[in-house]
Amino acid sequence: MNMYPEFISEENRAKIKAEMDAIRLEEEATQGDTLLDKNLARLGDLMISGGEKLRGLSHAARDGSSAKLINKAA
């Protein structure tokens, strides 16, 4: 499928603009001025790190020797 260079460059410009907008919004969200903004950002970070730890534990449990034994017996 041949696309004209103008279309490709316009598509790339749109992707770059969307990425720049996302970065700007993320910076605005993390640079809150009020105490509530800062506390909400900390709470979000805490929830994300907790979720990552739980995901790691579930993967470790799935890959553990008891899980292998259960899978082998099934």
NORTAGI-V776008 format. One record per pair of residues at least 12 apart in sequence whose ideal C-beta (glycine too) atoms are under 10 Angstrom apart, sorted by the first residue. I is the first residue (numbers start at 0). J is the second residue. If there is no record, write none. Layout:
{{I J} {I J}}
This chain:
{{28 40} {28 43} {29 43} {29 44}}
